[in-house]
Amino acid sequence: MAQGVEQQLGSYPLPAYNFRVVVDGQSMAFTKVGGLQREHQSVIYQHGLSDFEGPTFIKYFRDKYVDLSFDRGVAPGSAQWLYDWLESDDARSMEIDLLDAAGEVVVRWTVAKAFVVKVGAPSFDASTGEVAVDNVTVKAAGIQVKEKTD
């Protein structure tokens, strides 16, 4: 039986270019997001009988800080909030949303604690016509992933 358009759209993978980044409730313009992952601390324990029984894997439910990277185009008057965040020691919350064609949230990554640790200036080259792009590195913990099922 043939699928309708609605069913086909619901089963296709989403394009990665349709996303939104929100920092402390304010939408921010980024061209690229990387490093989104959730990781727990873990250890492999080997006791005296490990040669016979094998090692034991122990997973701690403490979030490990991960590096998130964000790229953004440099525009006049658009980055002071970023430089202020770099100079402060305030943790901020973030949401990274993957959107469908209608702009509705399909998957949301929520970051409970995020600290800017690096702002990289763009490469300057007079022989190219490339856009100036900043690279921002954020240390993040408390990452949760939820798929919207509405």
VMD Tcl script that draws the C-alpha trace (Angstrom):
set ca {
  {0.00 0.00 0.00}
  {1.35 3.42 -0.94}
  {2.19 5.87 1.81}
  {0.71 9.33 1.88}
  {2.84 12.48 1.87}
  {2.34 12.95 5.64}
  {3.59 9.43 6.37}
  {6.57 9.84 4.08}
  {7.58 13.15 5.67}
  {7.29 11.59 9.12}
  {9.66 8.75 8.26}
  {12.45 10.67 6.47}
  {15.56 11.82 8.36}
  {15.59 15.53 9.21}
  {18.08 17.88 7.55}
  {20.82 19.07 9.93}
  {20.71 22.69 8.71}
  {17.37 23.53 10.34}
  {18.25 24.21 13.99}
  {17.90 26.88 16.66}
  {20.14 27.74 19.64}
  {18.65 29.47 22.69}
  {20.85 30.81 25.52}
  {19.03 31.84 28.72}
  {15.76 32.19 26.81}
  {17.20 34.33 24.00}
  {17.54 32.94 20.48}
  {21.09 33.21 19.09}
  {22.34 33.04 15.50}
  {24.90 30.27 14.95}
  {25.88 28.71 11.64}
  {27.24 25.46 13.06}
  {26.93 23.42 16.27}
  {29.24 20.52 17.10}
  {30.09 18.17 19.95}
  {26.57 17.53 21.24}
  {26.85 14.39 23.32}
  {25.98 13.12 26.74}
  {28.68 11.24 28.57}
  {28.90 9.67 32.03}
  {32.04 9.01 34.01}
  {32.96 5.35 34.12}
  {35.66 3.02 35.37}
  {36.68 -0.58 34.72}
  {37.29 -2.38 38.01}
  {39.57 -5.42 38.11}
  {39.60 -7.50 41.27}
  {41.73 -10.52 42.17}
  {39.61 -12.99 40.19}
  {39.31 -10.80 37.08}
  {41.41 -13.29 35.09}
  {38.62 -15.86 35.55}
  {35.48 -13.72 35.84}
  {36.47 -10.78 33.69}
  {36.63 -7.11 34.68}
  {33.60 -5.24 36.00}
  {32.39 -2.12 34.23}
  {31.02 0.54 36.56}
  {29.12 3.55 35.24}
  {28.76 6.60 37.47}
  {25.71 8.74 36.88}
  {27.67 11.96 37.07}
  {27.78 14.02 33.94}
  {31.14 14.61 32.40}
  {31.82 18.10 31.05}
  {32.00 18.02 27.26}
  {33.16 20.62 24.74}
  {30.48 22.08 22.49}
  {31.56 24.19 19.55}
  {29.55 26.91 17.86}
  {30.36 28.94 14.76}
  {28.78 32.33 14.14}
  {29.16 35.01 11.53}
  {30.71 38.24 12.79}
  {28.33 41.20 12.44}
  {28.60 44.71 13.90}
  {27.20 44.92 17.44}
  {26.22 41.25 17.64}
  {28.85 39.75 19.93}
  {29.15 41.84 23.10}
  {26.93 39.40 25.02}
  {29.35 36.63 24.05}
  {32.44 38.50 25.23}
  {30.66 39.40 28.49}
  {29.77 35.73 29.02}
  {33.42 34.75 28.40}
  {34.61 37.21 31.08}
  {32.03 36.12 33.67}
  {31.96 32.87 35.60}
  {28.19 32.47 35.24}
  {26.75 29.17 34.10}
  {23.98 29.62 31.58}
  {21.34 27.26 30.29}
  {21.07 26.41 26.61}
  {18.66 24.66 24.29}
  {19.62 23.34 20.88}
  {16.56 22.40 18.82}
  {16.41 20.37 15.63}
  {13.43 21.67 13.66}
  {11.18 20.20 11.00}
  {10.21 21.95 7.74}
  {7.44 23.88 9.55}
  {9.88 25.19 12.19}
  {8.52 22.95 14.95}
  {10.87 21.34 17.48}
  {11.45 17.63 16.81}
  {14.46 16.95 19.07}
  {15.70 19.21 21.88}
  {19.07 19.06 23.62}
  {18.90 20.92 26.94}
  {22.15 22.02 28.58}
  {21.80 22.80 32.30}
  {25.24 24.38 32.81}
  {27.31 26.00 30.08}
  {30.46 28.12 30.41}
  {32.21 29.86 27.51}
  {35.89 28.89 27.67}
  {37.15 30.10 24.29}
  {36.19 32.55 21.56}
  {38.32 32.09 18.45}
  {38.68 34.98 16.03}
  {38.15 34.36 12.33}
  {41.02 33.89 9.92}
  {41.77 37.07 8.02}
  {42.84 36.66 4.39}
  {42.65 39.57 1.95}
  {42.86 37.26 -1.07}
  {39.50 35.57 -0.38}
  {35.97 36.84 -0.12}
  {35.02 34.58 2.79}
  {32.72 35.67 5.60}
  {34.32 36.29 9.02}
  {33.26 33.49 11.38}
  {33.95 33.27 15.14}
  {34.39 29.88 16.80}
  {33.02 29.57 20.33}
  {33.87 26.69 22.69}
  {31.56 25.98 25.63}
  {32.10 23.52 28.50}
  {28.74 21.90 29.14}
  {27.19 19.50 31.64}
  {23.70 18.36 32.48}
  {22.81 17.60 28.88}
  {19.43 15.96 28.31}
  {17.90 14.87 25.02}
  {14.16 14.73 24.42}
  {12.22 13.93 21.29}
  {8.98 15.86 20.91}
  {6.04 13.55 20.29}
  {3.21 16.10 20.13}
}
mol new
graphics top color blue
foreach p $ca { graphics top sphere $p radius 0.5 }
foreach p [lrange $ca 0 end-1] q [lrange $ca 1 end] { graphics top cylinder $p $q radius 0.2 }
display resetview
